[in-house]
Amino acid sequence: MKRFVLVCLLLVSLSVASFGQGCSVCTKAAAGMDDKSAKGLNSGIIYLAFLPLIFMGTVGYLWWRNNKNA
């Protein structure tokens, strides 16, 4: 189990560097848009964030529920 957690942490730490440029690209793209397009971009970002947030929340809840009984 400890090995699995270590591998997961390693994979997460390696993937963070590859997504670092996204914020500056979105900011520059949104700066040249009108309000309607910028709101659409923000809505799209929130839409894409829902799946990982739901996954992390589900895993966290299951972990909390199983550790509460122990």
C-alpha positions in Angstrom: 0.0 0.0 0.0 2.8 2.4 0.8 4.4 1.7 -2.5 1.2 2.5 -4.3 0.9 5.8 -2.5 4.5 6.6 -3.3 4.0 5.9 -7.0 0.8 8.0 -7.1 2.6 10.9 -5.4 5.5 10.6 -7.8 3.2 10.7 -10.9 1.2 13.7 -9.5 4.4 15.6 -8.8 5.7 15.0 -12.3 2.5 16.0 -14.0 2.3 19.4 -12.3 5.2 20.8 -14.3 3.6 20.0 -17.6 0.4 21.9 -16.8 2.1 25.0 -15.4 2.0 27.0 -18.7 -1.8 26.8 -19.0 -2.6 29.7 -16.7 -0.5 32.2 -18.7 -1.9 31.0 -22.0 -5.5 31.3 -20.8 -4.9 34.7 -19.3 -3.5 36.0 -22.6 -6.3 34.4 -24.6 -9.0 35.9 -22.3 -7.4 39.3 -22.4 -8.2 39.7 -26.1 -11.8 38.4 -25.8 -15.0 40.3 -25.2 -17.1 39.6 -22.0 -19.3 36.9 -23.6 -16.3 34.9 -24.8 -14.4 35.3 -21.6 -17.4 34.0 -19.6 -17.6 31.0 -22.0 -13.9 30.3 -21.4 -14.4 30.4 -17.6 -17.5 28.2 -17.8 -15.5 25.7 -19.9 -12.7 25.6 -17.3 -15.1 25.0 -14.5 -16.9 22.3 -16.6 -13.6 20.5 -17.1 -12.7 20.8 -13.4 -15.8 19.0 -12.3 -14.7 15.5 -13.1 -11.4 15.5 -11.2 -13.1 17.3 -8.3 -15.9 14.8 -8.1 -13.3 11.9 -8.3 -11.2 13.4 -5.5 -14.2 14.1 -3.4 -15.5 10.5 -3.8 -12.1 9.0 -2.9 -11.8 11.3 0.1 -15.3 10.5 1.3 -14.7 6.8 1.0 -11.4 7.0 2.8 -13.0 9.1 5.6 -15.9 6.7 5.9 -13.6 3.6 6.1 -11.2 5.2 8.6 -14.1 6.4 10.7 -15.0 2.9 11.6 -11.5 1.9 12.5 
